[in-house]
Amino acid sequence: ELPGIPWAVLYIDANAKHKAVLAPFLEQLLAPPGNTGAAPRGDRRYEQIWKPRPLQSAKDDIAVTAEDVVLLTGGLGGIGLTLTEELLKKGARVALLSRQEIPNRAEWDRQLENLAPNDKMALRLKALKKLDALDGEVMTLAADISNVEDMRKAIDLIHQNWGRITGVIHAAGVIDDAPILSKSPGSISDVLTPKVQGTQVLDTLFPDGTLKWMALFSSSSTVTAPAGQVDYVAANEYLNAFAKARAGGKTKVVTIDWGIWSEIGMAAQAMDSRTGVDMGEPKPVKEPLLDAATFSDEGDRRFIAKWRTKEQWVLHEHRTRAGDALLPGTGYLELAAQAMEAQGESGSFEIRDLNFLR
């Protein structure tokens, strides 16, 4: 974001003598300006670059079995729900953790009728219904990953139902693209909290040896450093550093620097917000003054109707002396009542401070 200011990081051996540090430091200062990372080792200066490497199966890859109980943070996001489907196929039991509480199952169909296709809750309920059709056990929990007491209660609930947690996938995250100068402490904190404080909470509740494995979902942004993501890059780099700090312990801790997932995840949601989502065909409704229900591009409920004067009594029976049809003031109240009914809100409601000006 600041093209006129190059930076460099020099990784110095903490045990090196003073003279051994000075020479490569001067060499770094004299090197052509550029955004680089370098490490002096012996009498050589190594510069960090990236090369493609074929993906090979390692002997110590994480293996998920039917004995595993997996806690998945950010579990109700697109990536979390996709992973859950794969974990269930392997026989694992999966506890999905999210800050937002899920409605009772009896409410799911009604909620799906009333929510726009791109609504977060609608997407989650559709995915959960799909998971319901699979063999396996899934539990949804509402808790704040950055709150240790919230997390302790959630973990206790899992223990009571399924026993010991064997694996954790930390996929919770927030992204808020914006230039550095427009960011506020509050917006930065929102991005850092789930990954940094959330990881610290997991470290507290699952010390080394408590789990068989822990997988932290980082991002390729730590390498590509896209503009607008200075806080997101820092948050994910923290996950990389945490995994290195826990390397060699009894619990296998890994980070995965994911790129953009196809059609799901935060990047896909950001693209949908720019390009729009197909809201589907309007659905007919039974109310006399309304023809069909649909949604606006923003996901708000919208009712549509095509009125012909002679066919619509509320117009035909309300005319001026000159014969022009009009909608009476109480007609607007009837419209509100029918819209509520069409939305499934059949209870009574009250309108206050209503004024008809013309």
C-alpha positions in Angstrom: 0.0 0.0 0.0 3.0 2.3 0.3 5.0 1.7 -2.9 7.5 4.4 -2.2 8.7 2.7 1.0 10.6 -0.6 0.6 11.2 -2.7 3.7 13.5 -5.6 4.6 13.6 -8.1 7.4 16.9 -9.6 8.5 16.7 -12.8 10.4 19.8 -12.8 12.7 21.1 -15.8 14.6 20.7 -14.9 18.3 23.9 -16.8 19.1 26.1 -15.0 16.5 28.9 -12.8 17.7 28.8 -9.0 17.3 31.1 -8.9 14.3 29.3 -11.7 12.6 26.1 -9.7 12.7 27.6 -6.4 11.6 28.9 -7.6 8.2 25.6 -9.0 6.9 23.7 -6.0 8.3 25.9 -3.7 6.2 25.5 -6.0 3.2 21.7 -5.8 3.7 21.8 -1.9 3.8 23.9 -1.9 0.5 21.6 -4.4 -1.2 19.2 -3.0 -3.9 16.1 -1.7 -2.3 13.2 -4.1 -2.3 10.7 -5.8 -0.1 12.7 -8.8 1.1 13.5 -11.1 3.9 17.1 -12.3 4.3 19.1 -14.4 6.8 22.9 -14.3 7.3 24.3 -17.8 8.0 28.1 -18.1 8.2 29.6 -16.0 5.6 26.6 -16.1 3.3 23.4 -14.0 3.0 20.3 -16.0 2.0 17.3 -14.2 0.6 13.8 -15.6 1.0 12.0 -16.6 -2.2 9.1 -18.8 -3.1 9.2 -21.8 -5.4 6.5 -24.4 -6.4 6.8 -27.7 -4.7 4.8 -30.9 -5.4 2.4 -31.8 -2.7 3.4 -35.1 -1.1 1.8 -37.2 1.5 3.8 -37.1 4.7 4.0 -39.9 7.3 2.8 -37.6 10.0 -0.3 -36.2 8.2 -3.3 -35.8 10.4 -5.5 -38.9 10.1 -9.2 -38.5 11.1 -10.9 -41.7 12.3 -14.3 -42.8 13.7 -12.9 -42.4 17.2 -12.3 -38.7 16.8 -14.4 -35.9 18.4 -13.6 -32.7 16.5 -14.3 -29.1 17.6 -14.5 -26.8 14.6 -14.5 -23.1 15.3 -16.1 -20.9 12.7 -18.0 -24.1 12.0 -21.0 -22.5 10.4 -19.1 -20.7 7.7 -19.0 -22.1 4.2 -15.5 -23.7 4.7 -16.4 -25.1 8.1 -19.6 -26.8 6.8 -17.7 -28.2 3.8 -15.1 -29.7 6.1 -17.8 -31.1 8.4 -19.2 -33.1 5.5 -15.8 -34.7 4.9 -15.3 -35.4 8.6 -18.6 -37.1 8.9 -17.8 -39.3 6.0 -14.7 -40.5 8.0 -17.0 -41.3 10.9 -15.9 -38.4 13.2 -18.3 -36.6 15.5 -18.2 -32.8 14.9 -19.1 -29.9 17.2 -19.6 -26.7 15.2 -18.9 -23.6 17.1 -20.2 -20.1 16.1 -21.0 -16.9 17.9 -24.5 -16.9 16.3 -27.1 -19.2 17.9 -29.0 -21.6 15.5 -32.8 -21.7 15.8 -34.6 -24.8 16.9 -34.9 -27.4 14.1 -38.7 -27.0 14.0 -38.2 -23.4 12.9 -35.7 -24.1 10.0 -38.2 -24.5 7.2 -40.1 -21.3 8.2 -36.8 -19.4 8.5 -35.7 -20.6 5.1 -39.0 -19.3 3.5 -38.6 -15.9 5.1 -34.8 -15.3 4.6 -33.1 -14.2 1.4 -31.0 -16.8 -0.4 -27.8 -14.9 0.4 -28.7 -14.4 4.1 -26.0 -15.9 6.3 -28.5 -17.8 8.5 -30.3 -19.2 5.4 -27.0 -20.5 4.0 -26.2 -22.1 7.3 -29.6 -23.7 7.7 -29.4 -25.1 4.2 -26.0 -26.6 4.9 -27.1 -28.0 8.3 -30.1 -29.7 6.6 -27.7 -31.2 4.1 -25.6 -32.5 7.0 -28.6 -34.0 8.6 -29.1 -36.2 5.7 -25.6 -37.7 6.2 -24.7 -40.4 8.6 -22.8 -39.1 11.6 -23.3 -36.9 14.6 -23.2 -33.1 14.5 -23.6 -30.6 17.4 -24.0 -26.8 17.1 -22.8 -24.6 19.9 -23.0 -20.8 20.4 -19.9 -19.4 22.0 -17.3 -16.6 21.5 -14.0 -18.1 20.6 -12.2 -15.2 22.3 -14.1 -15.7 25.6 -12.4 -18.3 27.8 -15.5 -18.9 30.0 -17.8 -19.2 27.0 -15.4 -21.8 25.5 -15.0 -23.7 28.8 -18.8 -24.2 28.9 -18.9 -25.3 25.3 -16.1 -27.8 25.8 -17.8 -29.1 29.0 -21.0 -29.7 26.9 -19.1 -31.7 24.3 -17.4 -33.8 27.0 -20.7 -34.6 28.6 -22.2 -35.8 25.3 -19.3 -37.3 23.5 -16.3 -37.6 25.8 -12.8 -36.2 25.2 -12.1 -33.9 22.3 -9.3 -35.3 20.1 -8.9 -32.7 17.4 -9.5 -29.0 16.9 -9.9 -27.1 13.6 -9.6 -23.3 14.2 -11.3 -21.8 11.1 -12.9 -18.7 12.7 -11.9 -15.5 11.1 -13.0 -12.0 10.1 -11.8 -9.9 7.1 -12.3 -6.2 6.7 -10.6 -4.9 3.5 -9.6 -1.3 3.8 -6.6 0.9 3.2 -4.2 1.3 6.2 -5.0 4.9 6.8 -8.8 4.3 6.9 -8.5 1.5 9.5 -9.5 2.2 13.1 -8.5 0.4 16.3 -12.0 -1.1 16.5 -12.0 -2.5 13.0 -8.4 -3.9 13.5 -9.5 -5.5 16.8 -12.4 -7.2 15.1 -10.0 -8.8 12.6 -7.3 -9.8 15.1 -9.6 -11.1 17.9 -10.8 -14.5 16.5 -7.4 -15.6 15.2 -5.1 -14.1 17.9 -7.2 -14.1 21.1 -9.1 -17.1 19.9 -5.9 -19.1 19.5 -4.7 -18.0 22.9 -7.9 -19.3 24.4 -7.5 -22.6 22.7 -3.9 -22.7 23.9 -5.1 -22.2 27.5 -7.9 -24.8 27.3 -5.9 -27.4 25.3 -2.3 -27.4 26.6 0.2 -29.7 24.9 -0.9 -33.3 25.1 -4.6 -32.7 25.6 -5.4 -33.2 21.9 -4.1 -35.5 19.3 -3.9 -32.7 16.8 -4.8 -29.0 16.2 -5.2 -27.5 12.7 -5.1 -23.7 12.4 -6.5 -22.1 9.2 -4.2 -19.4 8.1 -4.1 -17.7 4.7 -1.9 -17.3 1.6 -2.3 -13.6 2.3 0.7 -14.0 4.6 2.7 -14.5 1.4 0.9 -12.4 -1.1 0.2 -9.5 1.3 -2.7 -8.0 -0.6 -3.6 -4.3 -0.2 -6.3 -3.7 2.4 -5.4 -6.6 4.6 -2.6 -5.4 6.8 -4.5 -6.6 9.9 -5.7 -9.9 8.3 -2.1 -10.7 7.3 -0.9 -10.0 10.8 -3.6 -12.2 12.4 -2.8 -15.1 10.1 0.9 -14.8 10.6 0.3 -15.1 14.3 -1.2 -18.6 13.6 1.9 -19.6 11.6 4.2 -18.4 14.5 2.0 -20.2 17.0 2.3 -23.5 15.2 6.1 -23.2 15.0 6.2 -22.5 18.7 4.2 -25.7 19.4 6.2 -27.8 17.0 7.6 -31.0 18.4 5.1 -31.3 21.2 2.8 -34.2 22.1 -0.1 -32.5 20.2 0.5 -32.2 16.5 -0.1 -28.5 15.6 -0.2 -27.4 12.0 -1.2 -24.3 10.1 -2.6 -24.4 6.5 -2.1 -21.2 4.5 -5.3 -21.5 2.4 -5.8 -19.6 -0.8 -9.3 -18.7 -2.1 -11.8 -21.5 -2.0 -14.0 -22.1 -5.0 -17.5 -20.6 -4.4 -17.4 -20.7 -0.6 -15.7 -18.8 2.2 -15.1 -15.1 2.9 -13.6 -14.3 -0.6 -16.7 -15.8 -2.3 -19.0 -13.8 0.0 -17.1 -10.6 -0.9 -17.5 -11.4 -4.6 -21.2 -12.1 -4.2 -21.7 -8.7 -2.5 -20.2 -7.1 -5.6 -21.9 -9.1 -8.3 -25.2 -9.9 -6.6 -26.9 -13.2 -5.9 -29.8 -14.7 -7.8 -32.8 -14.3 -5.6 -34.8 -16.9 -7.5 -38.3 -16.6 -9.0 -41.0 -14.7 -7.1 -43.2 -17.1 -5.1 -47.0 -16.7 -5.3 -48.8 -15.6 -2.1 -52.5 -16.0 -1.1 -53.2 -12.5 0.2 -55.8 -10.6 -2.0 -53.7 -7.4 -2.4 -50.4 -9.1 -3.1 -49.3 -11.4 -5.9 -45.9 -12.7 -5.1 -43.0 -12.5 -2.6 -39.4 -12.0 -3.6 -36.3 -10.2 -2.2 -34.4 -7.0 -3.0 -30.7 -7.1 -4.0 -29.9 -6.3 -0.4 -31.8 -9.3 0.9 -34.8 -7.4 2.2 -38.3 -9.0 1.8 -40.3 -7.5 -1.1 -43.9 -8.1 -2.1 -45.1 -7.3 -5.6 -48.5 -6.9 -7.1 -50.0 -5.8 -10.4 -53.3 -4.0 -9.9 -56.0 -3.3 -12.4 -58.5 -0.8 -11.2 -61.7 -2.7 -12.1 -60.4 -6.0 -10.8 -59.1 -4.6 -7.5 -62.0 -3.5 -5.2 -59.8 -1.4 -3.0 -59.2 0.9 -6.0 -62.5 0.5 -7.9 -64.6 1.3 -4.8 -62.6 4.4 -3.8 -62.8 7.2 -6.4 -62.7 10.9 -6.5 -65.8 12.9 -7.8 -64.0 13.0 -11.2 -63.9 9.2 -11.2 -60.1 8.7 -10.6 -59.3 5.6 -8.5 -57.2 6.0 -5.4 -55.9 3.9 -2.5 -57.5 5.0 0.8 -55.4 5.6 3.9 -56.7 2.4 5.5 -55.7 0.5 2.4 -52.1 1.1 3.4 -52.9 -0.5 6.8 -54.4 -3.5 5.0 -51.3 -3.8 2.9 -49.1 -3.9 6.0 -51.4 -6.5 7.6 -51.3 -8.7 4.5 -47.6 -8.4 4.1 -47.2 -9.5 7.8 -49.5 -12.5 7.1 -47.6 -13.4 3.9 -44.4 -13.4 5.9 -45.8 -15.8 8.4 -46.3 -13.3 11.2 -49.9 -14.1 12.0 -50.1 -12.5 15.4 -51.5 -9.1 16.2 -49.5 -5.9 15.8 -49.9 -2.3 16.7 -49.2 0.9 14.7 -48.8 4.1 16.6 -48.7 7.8 15.6 -50.1 7.3 12.2 -50.9 10.4 10.2 -52.5 10.8 6.8 -51.4 14.0 5.3 -53.1 13.9 1.9 
